[in-house]
Amino acid sequence: MKDMGFIEANRTHGLGQSTWGWKALARLSVLAVALAFLGCHSVPPLDTSPLDSAGMNYDTVNQLKALGVTAPEVAQIATARRGGFPDDACLQVVRIYHSRNTKFDAGDAIAGLLQAGMGESTIVQLAQLNQLGLTAGELQAMRLAGLSDEIILEVAQHHAANQPVLSGFSLATLQNAGMRESTLLDLVRHSIPDSQTNAILALRRHGANDKEILRHFAGS
């Protein structure tokens, strides 16, 4: 009888050990699955080598990382930097975009504007006006046509405020007709609509000088 009790006790003890073993194995399996899941979904480190290749300094790269830039943003920043946009300006425009909860995507536009001869400070102001999107192509064409940064910025301010203004093409046409830059700037500042371009040209062809055109259309 004692032997039977001993055997039964060992059997019970063995079952307890077996049960504990299965529970431990189950816990390990769950942990392994969780670790595998985390490994598959871990965020890879941001590759900032395009910024290094573009000539950006280490401190600026770290400041951009602190802003939480994404891989597509890094590519656009690198494009702007390669186009000649300085480090501090790159950092400034990214901050401007992030302040609007928008990802920076204007690297190509900035490079194009720089190539056309536009100044860095003007580009930063265009970013502040949110005018580096669809309108950037027109602004680049205006600069290539020889219109000044001052006129371009004034046109962009009108676009941002949804106010009427002469188009870049019309301003270039009026410039080719011999009108002075100061006259064009006054016409823009007075919100002369693009629909008046042909009337302005007609007066010019009939011998009206800049002062007479301004008096007629801008009252000055």
MARBA-3410 file (N, C-alpha, C, O; in Angstrom, 1 decimal):
220
0.8,-1.2,0.0,0.0,0.0,0.0,0.9,1.3,0.0,0.6,2.2,-0.7 ~ 2.0,1.2,0.8,2.9,2.3,0.8,3.5,2.6,-0.5,3.6,3.7,-1.0 ~ 3.8,1.4,-1.2,4.4,1.6,-2.6,3.4,2.2,-3.5,3.8,3.1,-4.3 ~ 2.2,1.8,-3.4,1.1,2.4,-4.3,1.0,3.9,-4.0,0.8,4.7,-4.9 ~ 1.0,4.3,-2.8,0.9,5.7,-2.4,2.1,6.5,-3.0,1.9,7.6,-3.4
3.2,5.9,-2.9,4.5,6.5,-3.4,4.4,6.7,-4.9,4.8,7.8,-5.4 ~ 3.9,5.7,-5.6,3.8,5.8,-7.0,2.8,6.8,-7.4,3.0,7.6,-8.3 ~ 1.6,6.9,-6.7,0.6,7.9,-7.0,1.1,9.3,-6.7,0.8,10.2,-7.5 ~ 1.9,9.4,-5.7,2.4,10.8,-5.4,3.4,11.2,-6.4,3.4,12.4,-6.9 ~ 4.2,10.3,-6.9,5.2,10.6,-8.0,4.4,11.0,-9.3,4.8,11.9,-10.0
3.3,10.2,-9.5,2.6,10.5,-10.7,2.0,11.9,-10.7,2.0,12.7,-11.6 ~ 1.4,12.2,-9.5,0.8,13.6,-9.3,1.9,14.7,-9.5,1.7,15.7,-10.1 ~ 3.1,14.4,-8.9,4.2,15.4,-8.9,4.6,15.5,-10.4,4.9,16.6,-10.8 ~ 4.7,14.4,-11.1,5.1,14.4,-12.5,4.1,15.2,-13.4,4.5,16.0,-14.2 ~ 2.8,15.0,-13.1,1.8,15.8,-13.8,1.9,17.3,-13.6,1.7,18.1,-14.5
2.2,17.6,-12.3,2.4,19.0,-12.0,3.6,19.6,-12.7,3.5,20.7,-13.2 ~ 4.7,18.9,-12.7,5.8,19.4,-13.4,5.6,19.5,-14.9,6.0,20.5,-15.6 ~ 4.8,18.5,-15.5,4.5,18.6,-16.9,3.6,19.8,-17.2,3.8,20.5,-18.2 ~ 2.6,20.0,-16.3,1.7,21.2,-16.6,2.5,22.5,-16.5,2.3,23.4,-17.3 ~ 3.4,22.6,-15.5,4.2,23.8,-15.4,5.1,24.0,-16.6,5.3,25.1,-17.1
5.6,22.9,-17.1,6.5,22.9,-18.3,5.7,23.4,-19.5,6.2,24.3,-20.3 ~ 4.5,22.9,-19.7,3.7,23.4,-20.8,3.3,24.9,-20.7,3.3,25.6,-21.7 ~ 3.0,25.3,-19.5,2.7,26.7,-19.3,3.9,27.6,-19.6,3.8,28.6,-20.3 ~ 5.1,27.2,-19.1,6.3,27.9,-19.4,6.6,28.0,-20.9,7.0,29.0,-21.4 ~ 6.4,26.9,-21.6,6.6,26.8,-23.0,5.7,27.7,-23.8,6.0,28.4,-24.7
4.4,27.7,-23.3,3.4,28.6,-23.9,3.8,30.1,-23.8,3.7,30.8,-24.7 ~ 4.3,30.4,-22.6,4.7,31.8,-22.3,5.8,32.2,-23.2,5.9,33.3,-23.8 ~ 6.8,31.3,-23.3,7.9,31.5,-24.2,7.5,31.7,-25.7,8.1,32.5,-26.4 ~ 6.6,30.9,-26.1,6.1,31.0,-27.5,5.4,32.3,-27.7,5.7,32.9,-28.8 ~ 4.6,32.8,-26.8,3.9,34.1,-26.9,5.0,35.2,-27.0,4.9,36.1,-27.8
6.0,35.1,-26.1,7.0,36.1,-26.1,7.8,36.1,-27.4,8.1,37.2,-28.0 ~ 8.1,34.9,-27.9,8.8,34.8,-29.2,8.0,35.5,-30.3,8.6,36.2,-31.2 ~ 6.7,35.2,-30.4,5.8,35.8,-31.4,5.8,37.3,-31.3,5.8,38.0,-32.3 ~ 5.7,37.8,-30.0,5.6,39.2,-29.8,6.9,39.9,-30.3,6.9,40.9,-30.9 ~ 8.1,39.3,-30.0,9.3,39.8,-30.4,9.5,39.8,-31.9,10.0,40.8,-32.5
9.0,38.7,-32.5,9.1,38.7,-34.0,8.2,39.7,-34.6,8.6,40.3,-35.6 ~ 7.0,40.0,-34.0,6.1,41.0,-34.5,6.8,42.4,-34.4,6.7,43.2,-35.4 ~ 7.4,42.6,-33.3,8.0,43.9,-33.1,9.2,44.1,-34.1,9.4,45.2,-34.6 ~ 9.9,43.0,-34.3,11.0,43.1,-35.2,10.6,43.4,-36.6,11.2,44.1,-37.3 ~ 9.5,42.8,-37.0,8.9,43.0,-38.4,8.4,44.4,-38.6,8.4,45.0,-39.7
7.9,45.1,-37.5,7.3,46.3,-37.6,8.1,47.5,-37.0,7.6,48.6,-36.7 ~ 9.4,47.2,-36.7,10.3,48.3,-36.1,10.5,49.3,-37.2,10.7,49.0,-38.4 ~ 10.7,50.6,-36.8,10.9,51.7,-37.8,12.4,51.7,-38.1,13.2,51.9,-37.1 ~ 12.8,51.6,-39.3,14.3,51.7,-39.6,14.8,53.1,-39.4,14.0,54.0,-39.5 ~ 16.1,53.2,-39.1,16.6,54.5,-38.9,16.6,55.4,-40.1,16.7,54.9,-41.2
16.4,56.7,-40.0,16.2,57.6,-41.1,17.6,57.7,-41.8,18.6,58.0,-41.2 ~ 17.6,57.5,-43.1,18.8,57.6,-43.9,19.0,59.1,-44.3,18.2,59.6,-45.2 ~ 19.9,59.7,-43.7,20.2,61.1,-44.1,21.4,61.3,-45.0,21.9,62.4,-45.1 ~ 21.9,60.2,-45.5,23.1,60.3,-46.4,22.9,61.2,-47.6,23.8,61.9,-48.0 ~ 21.6,61.4,-48.1,21.5,62.3,-49.2,21.8,63.8,-48.8,22.3,64.6,-49.6
21.5,64.1,-47.5,21.8,65.4,-47.0,23.3,65.6,-46.9,23.9,66.7,-47.2 ~ 24.0,64.6,-46.5,25.5,64.6,-46.4,26.1,64.8,-47.8,27.0,65.6,-48.0 ~ 25.5,64.1,-48.7,26.1,64.2,-50.1,25.8,65.5,-50.7,26.6,66.0,-51.6 ~ 24.7,66.2,-50.3,24.4,67.5,-50.8,25.2,68.6,-50.1,25.1,69.8,-50.6 ~ 26.0,68.2,-49.1,26.9,69.2,-48.5,26.3,69.9,-47.3,26.9,70.9,-46.8
25.3,69.3,-46.7,24.7,69.9,-45.5,25.5,69.5,-44.3,26.1,68.4,-44.2 ~ 25.7,70.5,-43.3,26.5,70.2,-42.2,25.8,69.4,-41.1,24.6,69.2,-41.1 ~ 26.6,68.8,-40.3,26.2,67.8,-39.3,25.1,68.4,-38.3,24.1,67.8,-38.1 ~ 25.3,69.7,-37.9,24.4,70.3,-36.9,23.0,70.5,-37.6,22.0,70.2,-36.9 ~ 23.0,70.9,-38.8,21.7,71.1,-39.5,21.0,69.8,-39.7,19.8,69.7,-39.5
21.7,68.7,-40.1,21.1,67.4,-40.2,20.4,67.0,-38.9,19.3,66.5,-38.9 ~ 21.1,67.2,-37.8,20.6,66.8,-36.5,19.3,67.6,-36.1,18.4,67.1,-35.6 ~ 19.3,68.9,-36.5,18.2,69.7,-36.3,17.0,69.3,-37.1,15.8,69.3,-36.6 ~ 17.2,68.9,-38.3,16.2,68.3,-39.2,15.6,67.0,-38.6,14.4,66.8,-38.7 ~ 16.5,66.2,-38.1,16.1,64.9,-37.5,15.1,65.3,-36.3,14.1,64.6,-36.1
15.5,66.3,-35.5,14.7,66.7,-34.4,13.3,67.1,-34.8,12.4,67.1,-34.0 ~ 13.2,67.7,-36.0,11.9,68.1,-36.5,11.0,66.9,-37.0,9.9,67.1,-37.3 ~ 11.7,65.7,-37.0,10.9,64.5,-37.5,10.7,64.4,-38.9,9.7,64.0,-39.4 ~ 11.7,64.9,-39.7,11.5,64.8,-41.2,11.4,63.3,-41.6,12.0,62.5,-41.0 ~ 10.7,63.1,-42.7,10.6,61.8,-43.3,11.5,61.5,-44.4,12.2,62.5,-44.9
11.6,60.3,-44.9,12.5,60.0,-46.0,12.2,60.8,-47.3,13.1,61.3,-47.9 ~ 10.9,60.9,-47.7,10.6,61.8,-48.8,11.0,63.2,-48.6,11.4,63.9,-49.6 ~ 10.9,63.7,-47.4,11.3,65.1,-47.1,12.8,65.2,-47.2,13.3,66.2,-47.8 ~ 13.5,64.2,-46.8,15.0,64.3,-46.9,15.4,64.4,-48.3,16.3,65.2,-48.7 ~ 14.7,63.7,-49.2,15.0,63.7,-50.7,14.8,65.1,-51.2,15.6,65.6,-52.0
13.7,65.8,-50.8,13.3,67.1,-51.3,14.3,68.2,-50.7,14.7,69.1,-51.4 ~ 14.7,68.0,-49.5,15.6,68.9,-48.8,17.0,68.8,-49.5,17.6,69.8,-49.8 ~ 17.4,67.6,-49.8,18.7,67.4,-50.5,18.6,68.0,-51.9,19.6,68.6,-52.3 ~ 17.5,68.0,-52.6,17.4,68.6,-53.9,17.5,70.1,-53.8,18.2,70.7,-54.6 ~ 16.9,70.7,-52.8,17.0,72.2,-52.6,18.5,72.5,-52.3,19.0,73.5,-52.8
19.1,71.7,-51.4,20.4,72.0,-51.0,21.4,71.9,-52.1,22.3,72.7,-52.3 ~ 21.2,70.9,-53.0,22.1,70.7,-54.2,21.9,71.9,-55.1,22.8,72.2,-55.9 ~ 20.7,72.4,-55.1,20.4,73.6,-56.0,21.0,74.9,-55.5,21.0,75.9,-56.3 ~ 21.6,74.9,-54.3,22.3,76.1,-53.8,21.6,76.7,-52.7,22.0,77.8,-52.2 ~ 20.5,76.1,-52.2,19.8,76.7,-51.0,20.6,76.4,-49.8,20.9,75.2,-49.5
21.0,77.4,-49.0,21.9,77.2,-47.8,21.2,76.4,-46.7,20.0,76.3,-46.6 ~ 22.0,75.9,-45.8,21.5,75.1,-44.6,20.4,75.8,-43.8,19.4,75.2,-43.6 ~ 20.7,77.1,-43.4,19.8,77.8,-42.6,18.4,78.0,-43.3,17.4,78.0,-42.6 ~ 18.5,78.3,-44.6,17.2,78.5,-45.3,16.4,77.2,-45.4,15.2,77.2,-45.4 ~ 17.1,76.0,-45.7,16.5,74.7,-45.7,15.7,74.5,-44.4,14.6,74.0,-44.4
16.4,74.7,-43.3,15.8,74.5,-42.0,14.6,75.4,-41.8,13.6,75.0,-41.2 ~ 14.7,76.6,-42.2,13.7,77.6,-42.1,12.4,77.2,-42.8,11.3,77.2,-42.3 ~ 12.6,76.8,-44.1,11.4,76.4,-44.9,10.7,75.1,-44.4,9.5,75.0,-44.4 ~ 11.5,74.2,-43.9,10.9,73.0,-43.3,10.1,73.3,-42.1,9.0,72.8,-41.9 ~ 10.6,74.2,-41.3,9.8,74.7,-40.1,8.6,75.3,-40.5,7.5,75.2,-39.8
8.6,76.1,-41.6,7.4,76.8,-42.1,6.4,75.8,-42.5,5.2,75.9,-42.1 ~ 6.8,74.8,-43.2,5.9,73.7,-43.7,5.3,73.0,-42.5,4.1,72.7,-42.5 ~ 6.1,72.6,-41.6,5.7,71.8,-40.4,4.7,72.7,-39.5,3.8,72.1,-38.9 ~ 4.9,74.0,-39.5,4.0,74.8,-38.7,2.6,74.8,-39.3,1.6,75.1,-38.6 ~ 2.5,74.4,-40.6,1.1,74.2,-41.2,0.7,72.7,-41.2,-0.3,72.4,-41.9
1.4,71.9,-40.5,1.2,70.5,-40.4,1.3,69.9,-41.8,0.4,69.0,-42.2 ~ 2.2,70.3,-42.6,2.4,69.9,-44.0,3.9,69.4,-44.2,4.8,70.0,-43.6 ~ 4.0,68.3,-44.9,5.3,67.8,-45.2,6.0,68.6,-46.3,5.3,69.1,-47.2 ~ 7.3,68.8,-46.1,8.0,69.7,-47.1,8.2,68.9,-48.4,8.7,67.8,-48.4 ~ 7.7,69.5,-49.5,7.8,68.9,-50.8,8.2,69.8,-51.9,7.9,69.6,-53.1
8.8,70.9,-51.5,9.1,72.0,-52.5,10.6,72.1,-52.9,11.0,73.1,-53.4 ~ 11.3,71.0,-52.8,12.7,71.0,-53.1,13.0,71.3,-54.6,13.8,72.1,-55.0 ~ 12.2,70.6,-55.5,12.3,70.8,-56.9,12.0,72.3,-57.3,12.6,72.9,-58.1 ~ 10.9,72.8,-56.7,10.5,74.2,-57.0,11.6,75.2,-56.5,11.9,76.1,-57.3 ~ 12.2,75.0,-55.4,13.2,75.9,-54.9,14.4,75.8,-55.8,15.0,76.8,-56.1
14.8,74.6,-56.2,16.0,74.5,-57.1,15.7,75.2,-58.4,16.6,75.8,-58.9 ~ 14.5,75.1,-58.9,14.2,75.8,-60.2,14.2,77.3,-60.0,14.7,78.0,-60.9 ~ 13.7,77.8,-58.9,13.7,79.3,-58.7,15.1,79.8,-58.5,15.4,80.8,-59.0 ~ 15.9,79.0,-57.8,17.3,79.4,-57.7,18.1,79.5,-59.0,18.8,80.4,-59.3 ~ 17.8,78.5,-59.8,18.4,78.4,-61.2,18.0,79.6,-62.0,18.7,80.0,-62.9
16.7,80.0,-61.8,16.2,81.2,-62.6,16.8,82.5,-62.1,16.6,83.5,-62.7 ~ 17.5,82.5,-60.9,18.1,83.7,-60.4,17.4,84.3,-59.3,17.8,85.5,-58.9 ~ 16.5,83.7,-58.7,15.7,84.2,-57.5,16.6,84.2,-56.3,17.3,83.2,-56.0 ~ 16.4,85.2,-55.4,17.2,85.3,-54.2,16.6,84.3,-53.1,15.5,84.0,-53.1 ~ 17.5,83.9,-52.2,17.1,83.0,-51.1,16.1,83.6,-50.2,15.1,82.9,-49.9
16.2,84.9,-49.9,15.2,85.5,-49.0,13.9,85.6,-49.6,12.8,85.4,-48.9 ~ 13.8,85.8,-50.9,12.5,85.8,-51.6,11.9,84.5,-51.6,10.6,84.4,-51.4 ~ 12.6,83.4,-51.7,12.1,82.1,-51.7,11.5,81.7,-50.3,10.5,81.1,-50.2 ~ 12.2,82.2,-49.3,11.7,81.9,-47.9,10.4,82.7,-47.7,9.5,82.1,-47.1 ~ 10.3,83.9,-48.2,9.1,84.6,-48.1,7.9,84.0,-48.9,6.8,84.0,-48.5
8.3,83.4,-50.1,7.3,82.6,-50.8,6.8,81.4,-50.0,5.6,81.1,-50.1 ~ 7.7,80.8,-49.3,7.3,79.7,-48.5,6.3,80.1,-47.4,5.4,79.5,-47.1 ~ 6.6,81.3,-46.8,5.7,81.8,-45.8,4.3,82.2,-46.3,3.3,82.0,-45.6 ~ 4.3,82.5,-47.6,3.0,82.8,-48.3,2.3,81.6,-48.8,1.2,81.7,-49.3 ~ 3.0,80.4,-48.6,2.5,79.2,-49.2,2.3,79.2,-50.7,1.4,78.8,-51.3
3.4,79.8,-51.3,3.3,80.0,-52.8,4.4,79.2,-53.5,4.9,79.6,-54.6 ~ 4.9,78.1,-52.9,5.9,77.3,-53.6,5.2,76.0,-54.2,5.9,75.0,-54.5 ~ 3.9,76.0,-54.3,3.3,74.9,-54.9,3.0,75.0,-56.4,4.0,75.2,-57.2 ~ 1.8,75.0,-56.8,1.4,75.1,-58.2,1.8,76.4,-58.9,2.1,76.4,-60.1 ~ 1.9,77.5,-58.1,2.2,78.8,-58.7,3.7,78.9,-58.9,4.1,79.9,-59.6
4.5,78.1,-58.4,6.0,78.2,-58.5,6.5,78.2,-59.9,7.4,78.9,-60.2 ~ 5.8,77.5,-60.8,6.2,77.4,-62.2,6.0,78.8,-62.9,6.9,79.2,-63.6 ~ 4.9,79.4,-62.6,4.7,80.8,-63.1,5.7,81.8,-62.6,6.2,82.6,-63.3 ~ 6.0,81.7,-61.3,7.0,82.6,-60.7,8.4,82.4,-61.3,9.1,83.3,-61.5 ~ 8.7,81.1,-61.6,10.0,80.8,-62.2,10.1,81.4,-63.6,11.1,82.0,-64.0
9.0,81.3,-64.3,8.9,81.9,-65.7,9.1,83.4,-65.7,9.7,84.0,-66.5 ~ 8.5,84.0,-64.7,8.6,85.5,-64.5,10.0,85.9,-64.3,10.5,86.9,-64.9 ~ 10.7,85.1,-63.5,12.1,85.5,-63.2,13.0,85.3,-64.4,13.9,86.1,-64.7 ~ 12.7,84.2,-65.2,13.5,84.0,-66.4,13.2,85.1,-67.4,14.0,85.3,-68.3 ~ 12.0,85.7,-67.3,11.6,86.7,-68.3,12.3,88.1,-67.9,12.2,89.0,-68.6
12.9,88.1,-66.7,13.6,89.3,-66.3,12.9,90.1,-65.3,13.4,91.2,-65.0 ~ 11.7,89.7,-64.9,11.0,90.4,-63.8,11.7,90.3,-62.5,12.3,89.2,-62.2 ~ 11.7,91.3,-61.7,12.5,91.4,-60.5,11.8,90.5,-59.4,10.6,90.2,-59.4 ~ 12.6,90.2,-58.4,12.1,89.5,-57.2,11.0,90.3,-56.5,10.0,89.7,-56.0 ~ 11.1,91.6,-56.5,10.1,92.5,-55.8,8.8,92.4,-56.5,7.7,92.3,-55.8
8.7,92.4,-57.8,7.5,92.2,-58.5,6.9,90.8,-58.3,5.7,90.7,-58.1 ~ 7.8,89.8,-58.4,7.3,88.4,-58.2,6.7,88.2,-56.8,5.7,87.6,-56.7 ~ 7.3,88.8,-55.8,6.8,88.7,-54.5,5.5,89.4,-54.3,4.6,88.9,-53.6 ~ 5.4,90.5,-55.0,4.1,91.3,-54.9,3.0,90.5,-55.6,1.8,90.4,-55.1 ~ 3.3,89.9,-56.7,2.3,89.0,-57.4,1.9,87.9,-56.5,0.7,87.5,-56.4
2.9,87.2,-55.8,2.6,86.1,-54.9,1.8,86.5,-53.8,0.9,85.7,-53.3 ~ 2.0,87.7,-53.2,1.1,88.2,-52.1,-0.3,88.3,-52.6,-1.2,88.1,-51.8 ~ -0.5,88.8,-53.8,-1.9,88.9,-54.3,-2.5,87.5,-54.5,-3.7,87.3,-54.2 ~ -1.7,86.6,-55.0,-2.2,85.2,-55.1,-2.7,84.7,-53.8,-3.7,84.1,-53.7 ~ -1.8,84.9,-52.8,-2.1,84.3,-51.4,-3.3,84.9,-50.8,-4.1,84.3,-50.1
-3.6,86.2,-51.2,-4.8,86.9,-50.6,-6.0,86.8,-51.6,-7.0,87.3,-51.3 ~ -5.8,86.0,-52.7,-6.9,85.8,-53.6,-7.4,87.1,-54.2,-8.6,87.4,-54.3 ~ -6.4,88.0,-54.5,-6.7,89.3,-55.1,-6.4,89.3,-56.6,-5.5,88.6,-57.0 ~ -7.1,90.2,-57.4,-6.8,90.2,-58.8,-5.4,90.8,-59.0,-5.0,91.7,-58.3 ~ -4.7,90.3,-60.1,-3.4,90.8,-60.4,-3.0,90.4,-61.8,-3.6,89.4,-62.3
-2.2,91.2,-62.4,-1.7,90.9,-63.7,-0.9,89.6,-63.7,-0.2,89.3,-62.7 ~ -1.1,88.8,-64.7,-0.3,87.5,-64.7,1.1,87.7,-65.1,1.5,88.8,-65.6 ~ 1.9,86.7,-64.9,3.3,86.8,-65.2,3.5,87.0,-66.7,4.4,87.8,-67.1 ~ 2.7,86.3,-67.5,2.8,86.5,-69.0,2.5,87.9,-69.4,3.2,88.5,-70.2 ~ 1.5,88.5,-68.8,1.0,89.9,-69.1,2.1,90.9,-68.7,2.4,91.8,-69.4
2.7,90.7,-67.5,3.7,91.6,-67.0,5.0,91.5,-68.0,5.6,92.6,-68.2 ~ 5.3,90.3,-68.4,6.4,90.2,-69.3,6.1,90.9,-70.6,7.0,91.5,-71.3 ~ 4.9,90.8,-71.1,4.5,91.4,-72.4,4.6,92.9,-72.2,5.0,93.6,-73.1 ~ 4.1,93.5,-71.1,4.1,94.9,-70.9,5.6,95.4,-70.8,5.9,96.5,-71.2 ~ 6.4,94.6,-70.2,7.8,94.9,-70.1,8.5,95.0,-71.4,9.3,95.9,-71.7
8.1,94.0,-72.3,8.6,94.0,-73.6,8.1,95.2,-74.5,8.7,95.6,-75.5 ~ 7.0,95.8,-74.0,6.4,96.9,-74.7,7.1,98.2,-74.3,6.8,99.3,-74.7 ~ 8.1,98.1,-73.4,8.9,99.2,-73.0,8.5,99.9,-71.7,9.0,100.9,-71.3 ~ 7.6,99.3,-70.9,7.2,99.8,-69.6,8.2,99.6,-68.6,8.8,98.5,-68.5 ~ 8.4,100.6,-67.7,9.4,100.5,-66.7,9.0,99.5,-65.6,7.8,99.3,-65.4
10.0,99.0,-64.9,9.7,98.1,-63.8,8.9,98.8,-62.7,8.0,98.2,-62.1 ~ 9.2,100.0,-62.4,8.5,100.7,-61.3,7.0,100.9,-61.7,6.1,100.8,-60.8 ~ 6.7,101.0,-63.0,5.3,101.2,-63.4,4.6,99.8,-63.3,3.5,99.8,-62.8 ~ 5.3,98.7,-63.7,4.7,97.4,-63.5,4.4,97.1,-62.1,3.4,96.5,-61.7 ~ 5.3,97.5,-61.2,5.1,97.2,-59.8,3.9,98.0,-59.2,3.2,97.5,-58.4
3.8,99.2,-59.7,2.6,100.0,-59.2,1.3,99.4,-59.7,0.3,99.4,-59.0 ~ 1.3,98.9,-61.0,0.1,98.3,-61.5,-0.3,97.0,-60.7,-1.4,96.8,-60.4 ~ 0.8,96.3,-60.3,0.5,95.1,-59.5,0.0,95.5,-58.1,-1.0,94.9,-57.6 ~ 0.6,96.5,-57.5,0.2,96.9,-56.2,-1.2,97.5,-56.1,-1.9,97.4,-55.1 ~ -1.7,98.0,-57.3,-3.0,98.5,-57.3,-4.0,97.4,-57.8,-5.2,97.7,-58.1
-3.6,96.2,-57.8,-4.5,95.1,-58.1,-5.2,95.2,-59.5,-6.4,94.9,-59.6 ~ -4.5,95.7,-60.5,-5.1,95.8,-61.8,-5.3,94.3,-62.3,-4.3,93.6,-62.3 ~ -6.5,94.0,-62.7,-6.7,92.6,-63.1,-6.1,92.3,-64.5,-5.8,93.2,-65.3 ~ -5.9,91.0,-64.7,-5.2,90.6,-65.9,-6.1,90.9,-67.2,-5.6,91.1,-68.3 ~ -7.4,91.1,-67.0,-8.3,91.4,-68.1,-8.0,92.8,-68.7,-8.5,93.1,-69.8
-7.2,93.6,-68.0,-6.9,95.0,-68.5,-5.6,95.0,-69.3,-5.3,96.1,-69.8 ~ -5.0,93.9,-69.5,-3.7,93.9,-70.2,-3.8,94.5,-71.6,-3.0,95.3,-72.0 ~ -4.8,94.0,-72.4,-5.0,94.5,-73.8,-5.3,96.0,-73.8,-4.8,96.7,-74.7 ~ -6.0,96.5,-72.8,-6.3,97.9,-72.8,-5.1,98.7,-72.5,-4.8,99.8,-73.1 ~ -4.2,98.2,-71.6,-3.0,98.9,-71.3,-2.1,98.9,-72.5,-1.5,100.0,-72.9
-2.0,97.8,-73.2,-1.2,97.7,-74.4,-1.7,98.7,-75.5,-0.9,99.3,-76.3 ~ -3.0,98.8,-75.6,-3.6,99.7,-76.6,-3.2,101.1,-76.4,-2.9,101.9,-77.3 ~ -3.2,101.5,-75.1,-2.8,102.9,-74.7,-1.3,103.1,-75.1,-0.9,104.2,-75.5 ~ -0.6,102.1,-74.8,0.9,102.2,-75.1,1.1,102.4,-76.6,2.0,103.1,-77.0 ~ 0.4,101.6,-77.4,0.6,101.7,-78.8,0.2,103.1,-79.4,0.6,103.5,-80.4
-0.8,103.7,-78.6,-1.2,105.0,-79.1,-0.4,106.2,-78.5,-0.7,107.3,-78.5 ~ 0.8,105.8,-77.9,1.7,106.8,-77.5,1.7,107.2,-76.0,2.4,108.1,-75.6 ~ 0.8,106.5,-75.2,0.8,106.9,-73.8,2.0,106.5,-73.1,2.6,105.4,-73.3 ~ 2.5,107.4,-72.2,3.7,107.0,-71.5,3.3,106.4,-70.2,2.2,106.2,-69.9 ~ 4.3,106.0,-69.4,4.1,105.2,-68.2,3.2,106.0,-67.2,2.3,105.5,-66.6
3.5,107.3,-67.0,2.8,108.1,-66.1,1.3,108.2,-66.5,0.4,108.1,-65.6 ~ 1.0,108.4,-67.8,-0.3,108.5,-68.3,-1.1,107.1,-68.1,-2.3,107.1,-67.7 ~ -0.4,106.0,-68.3,-1.0,104.7,-68.1,-1.4,104.5,-66.6,-2.4,104.0,-66.3 ~ -0.5,104.9,-65.7,-0.7,104.8,-64.3,-1.9,105.6,-63.9,-2.7,105.2,-63.1 ~ -1.9,106.8,-64.4,-3.0,107.7,-64.1,-4.4,107.2,-64.5,-5.4,107.3,-63.8
-4.4,106.5,-65.7,-5.6,106.0,-66.2,-6.1,104.8,-65.4,-7.3,104.6,-65.2 ~ -5.1,103.9,-65.1,-5.5,102.6,-64.5,-5.4,102.5,-63.0,-6.1,101.8,-62.3 ~ -4.5,103.3,-62.5,-4.2,103.2,-61.0,-4.6,104.5,-60.3,-4.5,104.6,-59.1 ~ -4.9,105.5,-61.1,-5.3,106.8,-60.5,-4.2,107.5,-59.8,-4.4,108.3,-58.9 ~ -2.9,107.3,-60.3,-1.8,107.9,-59.7,-0.9,108.5,-60.8,0.2,109.1,-60.5
END
